[in-house]
Amino acid sequence: MKELVELIVKKLVDNPDEVSVSEVDSERTTVIELRVAKEDLGKVIGREGRIAKAMRVLIGAATSRDSKKCILEIIED
């Protein structure tokens, strides 16, 4: 999942070198933490959150067969 998010986000932003994706695993959930440059934050979130919502839908569809839930968090530095 980490690689999927990283691939999508690097295509969206102006500074792909500053994209950082990490996974935090627990028993029932996996949290994907996404960090981008401050000026690219709007491109990742999108108008009214549409791009972020679309990425969350893709992650949910890709992990639907797993017993773990996967959550995408966009972290602002």
Phi and psi restraints in degrees (range 20) as a CNS / XPLOR table:
assign (resid 1 and name C) (resid 2 and name N)
       (resid 2 and name CA) (resid 2 and name C) 1.0 -57.9 20.0 2
assign (resid 2 and name N) (resid 2 and name CA)
       (resid 2 and name C) (resid 3 and name N) 1.0 -42.9 20.0 2
assign (resid 2 and name C) (resid 3 and name N)
       (resid 3 and name CA) (resid 3 and name C) 1.0 -67.3 20.0 2
assign (resid 3 and name N) (resid 3 and name CA)
       (resid 3 and name C) (resid 4 and name N) 1.0 -36.8 20.0 2
assign (resid 3 and name C) (resid 4 and name N)
       (resid 4 and name CA) (resid 4 and name C) 1.0 -63.1 20.0 2
assign (resid 4 and name N) (resid 4 and name CA)
       (resid 4 and name C) (resid 5 and name N) 1.0 -48.0 20.0 2
assign (resid 4 and name C) (resid 5 and name N)
       (resid 5 and name CA) (resid 5 and name C) 1.0 -63.1 20.0 2
assign (resid 5 and name N) (resid 5 and name CA)
       (resid 5 and name C) (resid 6 and name N) 1.0 -43.3 20.0 2
assign (resid 5 and name C) (resid 6 and name N)
       (resid 6 and name CA) (resid 6 and name C) 1.0 -62.7 20.0 2
assign (resid 6 and name N) (resid 6 and name CA)
       (resid 6 and name C) (resid 7 and name N) 1.0 -42.0 20.0 2
assign (resid 6 and name C) (resid 7 and name N)
       (resid 7 and name CA) (resid 7 and name C) 1.0 -62.7 20.0 2
assign (resid 7 and name N) (resid 7 and name CA)
       (resid 7 and name C) (resid 8 and name N) 1.0 -46.2 20.0 2
assign (resid 7 and name C) (resid 8 and name N)
       (resid 8 and name CA) (resid 8 and name C) 1.0 -63.6 20.0 2
assign (resid 8 and name N) (resid 8 and name CA)
       (resid 8 and name C) (resid 9 and name N) 1.0 -47.7 20.0 2
assign (resid 8 and name C) (resid 9 and name N)
       (resid 9 and name CA) (resid 9 and name C) 1.0 -68.2 20.0 2
assign (resid 9 and name N) (resid 9 and name CA)
       (resid 9 and name C) (resid 10 and name N) 1.0 -39.0 20.0 2
assign (resid 9 and name C) (resid 10 and name N)
       (resid 10 and name CA) (resid 10 and name C) 1.0 -63.2 20.0 2
assign (resid 10 and name N) (resid 10 and name CA)
       (resid 10 and name C) (resid 11 and name N) 1.0 -27.7 20.0 2
assign (resid 10 and name C) (resid 11 and name N)
       (resid 11 and name CA) (resid 11 and name C) 1.0 -77.1 20.0 2
assign (resid 11 and name N) (resid 11 and name CA)
       (resid 11 and name C) (resid 12 and name N) 1.0 -21.8 20.0 2
assign (resid 11 and name C) (resid 12 and name N)
       (resid 12 and name CA) (resid 12 and name C) 1.0 -88.2 20.0 2
assign (resid 12 and name N) (resid 12 and name CA)
       (resid 12 and name C) (resid 13 and name N) 1.0 -32.3 20.0 2
assign (resid 12 and name C) (resid 13 and name N)
       (resid 13 and name CA) (resid 13 and name C) 1.0 -94.1 20.0 2
assign (resid 13 and name N) (resid 13 and name CA)
       (resid 13 and name C) (resid 14 and name N) 1.0 164.2 20.0 2
assign (resid 13 and name C) (resid 14 and name N)
       (resid 14 and name CA) (resid 14 and name C) 1.0 -84.0 20.0 2
assign (resid 14 and name N) (resid 14 and name CA)
       (resid 14 and name C) (resid 15 and name N) 1.0 -25.8 20.0 2
assign (resid 14 and name C) (resid 15 and name N)
       (resid 15 and name CA) (resid 15 and name C) 1.0 -117.1 20.0 2
assign (resid 15 and name N) (resid 15 and name CA)
       (resid 15 and name C) (resid 16 and name N) 1.0 76.5 20.0 2
assign (resid 15 and name C) (resid 16 and name N)
       (resid 16 and name CA) (resid 16 and name C) 1.0 -66.8 20.0 2
assign (resid 16 and name N) (resid 16 and name CA)
       (resid 16 and name C) (resid 17 and name N) 1.0 -19.8 20.0 2
assign (resid 16 and name C) (resid 17 and name N)
       (resid 17 and name CA) (resid 17 and name C) 1.0 -71.2 20.0 2
assign (resid 17 and name N) (resid 17 and name CA)
       (resid 17 and name C) (resid 18 and name N) 1.0 -20.1 20.0 2
assign (resid 17 and name C) (resid 18 and name N)
       (resid 18 and name CA) (resid 18 and name C) 1.0 -94.8 20.0 2
assign (resid 18 and name N) (resid 18 and name CA)
       (resid 18 and name C) (resid 19 and name N) 1.0 7.5 20.0 2
assign (resid 18 and name C) (resid 19 and name N)
       (resid 19 and name CA) (resid 19 and name C) 1.0 -80.9 20.0 2
assign (resid 19 and name N) (resid 19 and name CA)
       (resid 19 and name C) (resid 20 and name N) 1.0 128.6 20.0 2
assign (resid 19 and name C) (resid 20 and name N)
       (resid 20 and name CA) (resid 20 and name C) 1.0 -130.4 20.0 2
assign (resid 20 and name N) (resid 20 and name CA)
       (resid 20 and name C) (resid 21 and name N) 1.0 125.2 20.0 2
assign (resid 20 and name C) (resid 21 and name N)
       (resid 21 and name CA) (resid 21 and name C) 1.0 -125.0 20.0 2
assign (resid 21 and name N) (resid 21 and name CA)
       (resid 21 and name C) (resid 22 and name N) 1.0 129.7 20.0 2
assign (resid 21 and name C) (resid 22 and name N)
       (resid 22 and name CA) (resid 22 and name C) 1.0 -135.2 20.0 2
assign (resid 22 and name N) (resid 22 and name CA)
       (resid 22 and name C) (resid 23 and name N) 1.0 155.0 20.0 2
assign (resid 22 and name C) (resid 23 and name N)
       (resid 23 and name CA) (resid 23 and name C) 1.0 -114.9 20.0 2
assign (resid 23 and name N) (resid 23 and name CA)
       (resid 23 and name C) (resid 24 and name N) 1.0 137.6 20.0 2
assign (resid 23 and name C) (resid 24 and name N)
       (resid 24 and name CA) (resid 24 and name C) 1.0 -121.4 20.0 2
assign (resid 24 and name N) (resid 24 and name CA)
       (resid 24 and name C) (resid 25 and name N) 1.0 114.0 20.0 2
assign (resid 24 and name C) (resid 25 and name N)
       (resid 25 and name CA) (resid 25 and name C) 1.0 -96.2 20.0 2
assign (resid 25 and name N) (resid 25 and name CA)
       (resid 25 and name C) (resid 26 and name N) 1.0 142.2 20.0 2
assign (resid 25 and name C) (resid 26 and name N)
       (resid 26 and name CA) (resid 26 and name C) 1.0 -134.6 20.0 2
assign (resid 26 and name N) (resid 26 and name CA)
       (resid 26 and name C) (resid 27 and name N) 1.0 -171.0 20.0 2
assign (resid 26 and name C) (resid 27 and name N)
       (resid 27 and name CA) (resid 27 and name C) 1.0 -61.1 20.0 2
assign (resid 27 and name N) (resid 27 and name CA)
       (resid 27 and name C) (resid 28 and name N) 1.0 -49.6 20.0 2
assign (resid 27 and name C) (resid 28 and name N)
       (resid 28 and name CA) (resid 28 and name C) 1.0 -110.0 20.0 2
assign (resid 28 and name N) (resid 28 and name CA)
       (resid 28 and name C) (resid 29 and name N) 1.0 -12.0 20.0 2
assign (resid 28 and name C) (resid 29 and name N)
       (resid 29 and name CA) (resid 29 and name C) 1.0 -134.9 20.0 2
assign (resid 29 and name N) (resid 29 and name CA)
       (resid 29 and name C) (resid 30 and name N) 1.0 155.4 20.0 2
assign (resid 29 and name C) (resid 30 and name N)
       (resid 30 and name CA) (resid 30 and name C) 1.0 -123.2 20.0 2
assign (resid 30 and name N) (resid 30 and name CA)
       (resid 30 and name C) (resid 31 and name N) 1.0 125.3 20.0 2
assign (resid 30 and name C) (resid 31 and name N)
       (resid 31 and name CA) (resid 31 and name C) 1.0 -104.3 20.0 2
assign (resid 31 and name N) (resid 31 and name CA)
       (resid 31 and name C) (resid 32 and name N) 1.0 124.2 20.0 2
assign (resid 31 and name C) (resid 32 and name N)
       (resid 32 and name CA) (resid 32 and name C) 1.0 -100.6 20.0 2
assign (resid 32 and name N) (resid 32 and name CA)
       (resid 32 and name C) (resid 33 and name N) 1.0 116.6 20.0 2
assign (resid 32 and name C) (resid 33 and name N)
       (resid 33 and name CA) (resid 33 and name C) 1.0 -98.7 20.0 2
assign (resid 33 and name N) (resid 33 and name CA)
       (resid 33 and name C) (resid 34 and name N) 1.0 124.3 20.0 2
assign (resid 33 and name C) (resid 34 and name N)
       (resid 34 and name CA) (resid 34 and name C) 1.0 -114.9 20.0 2
assign (resid 34 and name N) (resid 34 and name CA)
       (resid 34 and name C) (resid 35 and name N) 1.0 126.9 20.0 2
assign (resid 34 and name C) (resid 35 and name N)
       (resid 35 and name CA) (resid 35 and name C) 1.0 -123.9 20.0 2
assign (resid 35 and name N) (resid 35 and name CA)
       (resid 35 and name C) (resid 36 and name N) 1.0 134.2 20.0 2
assign (resid 35 and name C) (resid 36 and name N)
       (resid 36 and name CA) (resid 36 and name C) 1.0 -133.6 20.0 2
assign (resid 36 and name N) (resid 36 and name CA)
       (resid 36 and name C) (resid 37 and name N) 1.0 170.3 20.0 2
assign (resid 36 and name C) (resid 37 and name N)
       (resid 37 and name CA) (resid 37 and name C) 1.0 -62.8 20.0 2
assign (resid 37 and name N) (resid 37 and name CA)
       (resid 37 and name C) (resid 38 and name N) 1.0 150.2 20.0 2
assign (resid 37 and name C) (resid 38 and name N)
       (resid 38 and name CA) (resid 38 and name C) 1.0 -58.1 20.0 2
assign (resid 38 and name N) (resid 38 and name CA)
       (resid 38 and name C) (resid 39 and name N) 1.0 -38.6 20.0 2
assign (resid 38 and name C) (resid 39 and name N)
       (resid 39 and name CA) (resid 39 and name C) 1.0 -73.3 20.0 2
assign (resid 39 and name N) (resid 39 and name CA)
       (resid 39 and name C) (resid 40 and name N) 1.0 -14.6 20.0 2
assign (resid 39 and name C) (resid 40 and name N)
       (resid 40 and name CA) (resid 40 and name C) 1.0 -97.3 20.0 2
assign (resid 40 and name N) (resid 40 and name CA)
       (resid 40 and name C) (resid 41 and name N) 1.0 -3.3 20.0 2
assign (resid 40 and name C) (resid 41 and name N)
       (resid 41 and name CA) (resid 41 and name C) 1.0 -59.8 20.0 2
assign (resid 41 and name N) (resid 41 and name CA)
       (resid 41 and name C) (resid 42 and name N) 1.0 -41.8 20.0 2
assign (resid 41 and name C) (resid 42 and name N)
       (resid 42 and name CA) (resid 42 and name C) 1.0 -64.8 20.0 2
assign (resid 42 and name N) (resid 42 and name CA)
       (resid 42 and name C) (resid 43 and name N) 1.0 -33.2 20.0 2
assign (resid 42 and name C) (resid 43 and name N)
       (resid 43 and name CA) (resid 43 and name C) 1.0 -70.2 20.0 2
assign (resid 43 and name N) (resid 43 and name CA)
       (resid 43 and name C) (resid 44 and name N) 1.0 -32.8 20.0 2
assign (resid 43 and name C) (resid 44 and name N)
       (resid 44 and name CA) (resid 44 and name C) 1.0 -77.3 20.0 2
assign (resid 44 and name N) (resid 44 and name CA)
       (resid 44 and name C) (resid 45 and name N) 1.0 -37.5 20.0 2
assign (resid 44 and name C) (resid 45 and name N)
       (resid 45 and name CA) (resid 45 and name C) 1.0 -77.3 20.0 2
assign (resid 45 and name N) (resid 45 and name CA)
       (resid 45 and name C) (resid 46 and name N) 1.0 -43.2 20.0 2
assign (resid 45 and name C) (resid 46 and name N)
       (resid 46 and name CA) (resid 46 and name C) 1.0 83.0 20.0 2
assign (resid 46 and name N) (resid 46 and name CA)
       (resid 46 and name C) (resid 47 and name N) 1.0 170.6 20.0 2
assign (resid 46 and name C) (resid 47 and name N)
       (resid 47 and name CA) (resid 47 and name C) 1.0 -66.5 20.0 2
assign (resid 47 and name N) (resid 47 and name CA)
       (resid 47 and name C) (resid 48 and name N) 1.0 122.8 20.0 2
assign (resid 47 and name C) (resid 48 and name N)
       (resid 48 and name CA) (resid 48 and name C) 1.0 57.2 20.0 2
assign (resid 48 and name N) (resid 48 and name CA)
       (resid 48 and name C) (resid 49 and name N) 1.0 25.0 20.0 2
assign (resid 48 and name C) (resid 49 and name N)
       (resid 49 and name CA) (resid 49 and name C) 1.0 76.7 20.0 2
assign (resid 49 and name N) (resid 49 and name CA)
       (resid 49 and name C) (resid 50 and name N) 1.0 18.4 20.0 2
assign (resid 49 and name C) (resid 50 and name N)
       (resid 50 and name CA) (resid 50 and name C) 1.0 -67.3 20.0 2
assign (resid 50 and name N) (resid 50 and name CA)
       (resid 50 and name C) (resid 51 and name N) 1.0 -40.4 20.0 2
assign (resid 50 and name C) (resid 51 and name N)
       (resid 51 and name CA) (resid 51 and name C) 1.0 -69.6 20.0 2
assign (resid 51 and name N) (resid 51 and name CA)
       (resid 51 and name C) (resid 52 and name N) 1.0 -43.5 20.0 2
assign (resid 51 and name C) (resid 52 and name N)
       (resid 52 and name CA) (resid 52 and name C) 1.0 -61.4 20.0 2
assign (resid 52 and name N) (resid 52 and name CA)
       (resid 52 and name C) (resid 53 and name N) 1.0 -41.8 20.0 2
assign (resid 52 and name C) (resid 53 and name N)
       (resid 53 and name CA) (resid 53 and name C) 1.0 -64.3 20.0 2
assign (resid 53 and name N) (resid 53 and name CA)
       (resid 53 and name C) (resid 54 and name N) 1.0 -40.6 20.0 2
assign (resid 53 and name C) (resid 54 and name N)
       (resid 54 and name CA) (resid 54 and name C) 1.0 -64.1 20.0 2
assign (resid 54 and name N) (resid 54 and name CA)
       (resid 54 and name C) (resid 55 and name N) 1.0 -40.6 20.0 2
assign (resid 54 and name C) (resid 55 and name N)
       (resid 55 and name CA) (resid 55 and name C) 1.0 -64.9 20.0 2
assign (resid 55 and name N) (resid 55 and name CA)
       (resid 55 and name C) (resid 56 and name N) 1.0 -38.1 20.0 2
assign (resid 55 and name C) (resid 56 and name N)
       (resid 56 and name CA) (resid 56 and name C) 1.0 -66.8 20.0 2
assign (resid 56 and name N) (resid 56 and name CA)
       (resid 56 and name C) (resid 57 and name N) 1.0 -35.4 20.0 2
assign (resid 56 and name C) (resid 57 and name N)
       (resid 57 and name CA) (resid 57 and name C) 1.0 -66.7 20.0 2
assign (resid 57 and name N) (resid 57 and name CA)
       (resid 57 and name C) (resid 58 and name N) 1.0 -42.7 20.0 2
assign (resid 57 and name C) (resid 58 and name N)
       (resid 58 and name CA) (resid 58 and name C) 1.0 -61.3 20.0 2
assign (resid 58 and name N) (resid 58 and name CA)
       (resid 58 and name C) (resid 59 and name N) 1.0 -44.0 20.0 2
assign (resid 58 and name C) (resid 59 and name N)
       (resid 59 and name CA) (resid 59 and name C) 1.0 -63.5 20.0 2
assign (resid 59 and name N) (resid 59 and name CA)
       (resid 59 and name C) (resid 60 and name N) 1.0 -42.0 20.0 2
assign (resid 59 and name C) (resid 60 and name N)
       (resid 60 and name CA) (resid 60 and name C) 1.0 -63.1 20.0 2
assign (resid 60 and name N) (resid 60 and name CA)
       (resid 60 and name C) (resid 61 and name N) 1.0 -39.9 20.0 2
assign (resid 60 and name C) (resid 61 and name N)
       (resid 61 and name CA) (resid 61 and name C) 1.0 -69.5 20.0 2
assign (resid 61 and name N) (resid 61 and name CA)
       (resid 61 and name C) (resid 62 and name N) 1.0 -37.8 20.0 2
assign (resid 61 and name C) (resid 62 and name N)
       (resid 62 and name CA) (resid 62 and name C) 1.0 -70.9 20.0 2
assign (resid 62 and name N) (resid 62 and name CA)
       (resid 62 and name C) (resid 63 and name N) 1.0 -27.0 20.0 2
assign (resid 62 and name C) (resid 63 and name N)
       (resid 63 and name CA) (resid 63 and name C) 1.0 -106.2 20.0 2
assign (resid 63 and name N) (resid 63 and name CA)
       (resid 63 and name C) (resid 64 and name N) 1.0 14.0 20.0 2
assign (resid 63 and name C) (resid 64 and name N)
       (resid 64 and name CA) (resid 64 and name C) 1.0 -64.8 20.0 2
assign (resid 64 and name N) (resid 64 and name CA)
       (resid 64 and name C) (resid 65 and name N) 1.0 -27.9 20.0 2
assign (resid 64 and name C) (resid 65 and name N)
       (resid 65 and name CA) (resid 65 and name C) 1.0 -82.9 20.0 2
assign (resid 65 and name N) (resid 65 and name CA)
       (resid 65 and name C) (resid 66 and name N) 1.0 -19.0 20.0 2
assign (resid 65 and name C) (resid 66 and name N)
       (resid 66 and name CA) (resid 66 and name C) 1.0 -75.5 20.0 2
assign (resid 66 and name N) (resid 66 and name CA)
       (resid 66 and name C) (resid 67 and name N) 1.0 157.0 20.0 2
assign (resid 66 and name C) (resid 67 and name N)
       (resid 67 and name CA) (resid 67 and name C) 1.0 -82.3 20.0 2
assign (resid 67 and name N) (resid 67 and name CA)
       (resid 67 and name C) (resid 68 and name N) 1.0 -13.3 20.0 2
assign (resid 67 and name C) (resid 68 and name N)
       (resid 68 and name CA) (resid 68 and name C) 1.0 -91.5 20.0 2
assign (resid 68 and name N) (resid 68 and name CA)
       (resid 68 and name C) (resid 69 and name N) 1.0 147.8 20.0 2
assign (resid 68 and name C) (resid 69 and name N)
       (resid 69 and name CA) (resid 69 and name C) 1.0 -93.8 20.0 2
assign (resid 69 and name N) (resid 69 and name CA)
       (resid 69 and name C) (resid 70 and name N) 1.0 140.9 20.0 2
assign (resid 69 and name C) (resid 70 and name N)
       (resid 70 and name CA) (resid 70 and name C) 1.0 -115.5 20.0 2
assign (resid 70 and name N) (resid 70 and name CA)
       (resid 70 and name C) (resid 71 and name N) 1.0 130.1 20.0 2
assign (resid 70 and name C) (resid 71 and name N)
       (resid 71 and name CA) (resid 71 and name C) 1.0 -122.1 20.0 2
assign (resid 71 and name N) (resid 71 and name CA)
       (resid 71 and name C) (resid 72 and name N) 1.0 135.7 20.0 2
assign (resid 71 and name C) (resid 72 and name N)
       (resid 72 and name CA) (resid 72 and name C) 1.0 -102.9 20.0 2
assign (resid 72 and name N) (resid 72 and name CA)
       (resid 72 and name C) (resid 73 and name N) 1.0 124.1 20.0 2
assign (resid 72 and name C) (resid 73 and name N)
       (resid 73 and name CA) (resid 73 and name C) 1.0 -117.2 20.0 2
assign (resid 73 and name N) (resid 73 and name CA)
       (resid 73 and name C) (resid 74 and name N) 1.0 126.3 20.0 2
assign (resid 73 and name C) (resid 74 and name N)
       (resid 74 and name CA) (resid 74 and name C) 1.0 -98.4 20.0 2
assign (resid 74 and name N) (resid 74 and name CA)
       (resid 74 and name C) (resid 75 and name N) 1.0 116.0 20.0 2
assign (resid 74 and name C) (resid 75 and name N)
       (resid 75 and name CA) (resid 75 and name C) 1.0 -104.2 20.0 2
assign (resid 75 and name N) (resid 75 and name CA)
       (resid 75 and name C) (resid 76 and name N) 1.0 129.4 20.0 2
assign (resid 75 and name C) (resid 76 and name N)
       (resid 76 and name CA) (resid 76 and name C) 1.0 -96.1 20.0 2
assign (resid 76 and name N) (resid 76 and name CA)
       (resid 76 and name C) (resid 77 and name N) 1.0 126.5 20.0 2
